[in-house]
Amino acid sequence: MNQLNLDSSTISTELKSRIAGISRSFALDQINLFPEIRYMGSKRRLLPWIHGVLEGLDFETALDPFSGSGAVAYLMKAMGRQTVSSDFLNLSATLGKALIENNAMHLDGPAIQCLLRTPGNPTSFIEDTFKGVFFNPEDLRFLDRMSWNIRQMENPHQRALAMAVLIRSCAKRQPRGVFTISGNLSKYDDGRRDLQLSIEEHFFEQVRIFNEAVFSNGRHNRAECVDVFKVSASDVDLVYLDPPYVPRHDDNCYVKRYHFLEGLSCYWQGLDIDYSTKVRKIPKRFTPFSYRRQAVDAFERLFEIFQSSKIVLSYGSNGYPDLHQLTEILAKIKRDIQVFKRDHTYHFGNHCNVKRAAVEEYLIVGQ
Ligand SMILES: C[S@@+](CC[C@H](N)C(=O)[O-])C[C@H]1O[C@@H](n2cnc3c(N)ncnc32)[C@H](O)[C@@H]1O
């Protein structure tokens, strides 16, 4: 039998480090269950590195106001922190409701039965609007049916979870997961399984994956659809900021790439579809972070909102403003600034001409 060490300071240090070890391995295991969608700027692949940096910071409450795919909010939730995720896209807010805010609801037997129902009052809006644009008629009819059935679900977390499943199914079925191309997409068909399955087949596969990804961290977490300059949760201990940055190549418009998923997430309600466009676009969302002339001012205002929180900013060496400018802006409100760096490869370009670029990823921490 091991000898008991009765020195309380030693016990608590040992206990603390064991608890830290257990929670570290829980968080790292949990992030492996995160159902990634191909989302521009997603930090999914960088989560272990981000975890390593966040682990060294003292915080209980956290906000991810540019949540995108929700990967980093999911990490912070897995680290046991009370987490708020938000984004100005309803698509992202829906993913956040499904996996950040939702601690307990799964798509169980009764929920699946509800989803399988044939609607008494069938609508064909998606089929009518996107026939010949995206997917095949059978896929579109399935989307109409699911959209209707999802809206009949009473529990908001089950509703969000089912919609998240549908969103990921569509993203997987679409070549490269973006909705900038339409019509006959056979030239993008490289035989990948994701492009062979129907949306319905994806859907039932994704139900299991999302059910496994739902977990509770014992905290009251939230997800919101709101512009970062209007967030209510600005009094958190730590804010993780991952805004889009002024790109050197192409543009960084999320609505241009994911308009179909954004529309699907709310059944295009309140969205003005531009029928003169081939892909049935919806209006872009303005964000000052996309414009060279406005970005510096936007960062100044952003840091000011969160001046009483620890700030962790994700940024890349290919963005504007550059690292030097950003640290100078942050230094106006934070005394202690640390920069963590890491090499990363990202993809850009169009479908015919995908390029890879090696960039340095930064985490700029201000306290
Ligand atoms: C780089 S992505 C975030 C990626 C995310 N960290 C992930 O791992 O998936 C930037 C996000 O900021 C959102 N966004 C851009 N401008 C915004 C604004 N003014 N307010 C709220 N969200 C905004 C976009 O919709 C997009 O989801």
The ligand as an SDF file (V2000), in Angstrom:
LIG
                    3D

 27 29  0  0  0  0  0  0  0  0999 V2000
  -12.4750   33.5320  -39.5740 C   0  0  0  0  0  0  0  0  0  0  0  0
  -14.1650   33.1440  -39.3790 S   0  0  0  0  0  0  0  0  0  0  0  0
  -14.2050   32.4240  -37.7840 C   0  0  0  0  0  0  0  0  0  0  0  0
  -13.8030   30.9970  -37.8480 C   0  0  0  0  0  0  0  0  0  0  0  0
  -14.0160   30.2540  -36.5490 C   0  0  0  0  0  0  0  0  0  0  0  0
  -13.1060   30.6610  -35.5170 N   0  0  0  0  0  0  0  0  0  0  0  0
  -13.8900   28.7530  -36.7890 C   0  0  0  0  0  0  0  0  0  0  0  0
  -12.9760   28.1170  -36.2230 O   0  0  0  0  0  0  0  0  0  0  0  0
  -14.6920   28.2310  -37.5530 O   0  0  0  0  0  0  0  0  0  0  0  0
  -14.8780   34.7240  -39.1410 C   0  0  0  0  0  0  0  0  0  0  0  0
  -16.3650   34.7340  -38.7720 C   0  0  0  0  0  0  0  0  0  0  0  0
  -16.7000   36.0740  -38.4220 O   0  0  0  0  0  0  0  0  0  0  0  0
  -18.0470   36.3140  -38.7930 C   0  0  0  0  0  0  0  0  0  0  0  0
  -18.1870   37.7930  -38.8400 N   0  0  0  0  0  0  0  0  0  0  0  0
  -17.6180   38.6620  -39.6910 C   0  0  0  0  0  0  0  0  0  0  0  0
  -17.9380   39.9110  -39.3630 N   0  0  0  0  0  0  0  0  0  0  0  0
  -18.7060   39.8460  -38.2540 C   0  0  0  0  0  0  0  0  0  0  0  0
  -19.3430   40.8030  -37.4280 C   0  0  0  0  0  0  0  0  0  0  0  0
  -19.2460   42.1210  -37.6870 N   0  0  0  0  0  0  0  0  0  0  0  0
  -20.0290   40.3830  -36.3520 N   0  0  0  0  0  0  0  0  0  0  0  0
  -20.1540   39.0490  -36.0730 C   0  0  0  0  0  0  0  0  0  0  0  0
  -19.5870   38.0950  -36.8390 N   0  0  0  0  0  0  0  0  0  0  0  0
  -18.8770   38.4830  -37.9070 C   0  0  0  0  0  0  0  0  0  0  0  0
  -18.2010   35.5740  -40.1050 C   0  0  0  0  0  0  0  0  0  0  0  0
  -19.5610   35.2710  -40.3500 O   0  0  0  0  0  0  0  0  0  0  0  0
  -17.3390   34.3300  -39.8710 C   0  0  0  0  0  0  0  0  0  0  0  0
  -18.1320   33.2730  -39.4130 O   0  0  0  0  0  0  0  0  0  0  0  0
  1  2  1  0
  2  3  1  0
  2 10  1  0
  3  4  1  0
  4  5  1  0
  5  6  1  0
  5  7  1  0
  7  8  2  0
  7  9  1  0
 10 11  1  0
 11 12  1  0
 11 26  1  0
 12 13  1  0
 13 14  1  0
 13 24  1  0
 14 15  1  0
 14 23  1  0
 15 16  2  0
 16 17  1  0
 17 18  1  0
 17 23  2  0
 18 19  1  0
 18 20  2  0
 20 21  1  0
 21 22  2  0
 22 23  1  0
 24 25  1  0
 24 26  1  0
 26 27  1  0
M  CHG  2   2   1   9  -1
M  END
$$$$
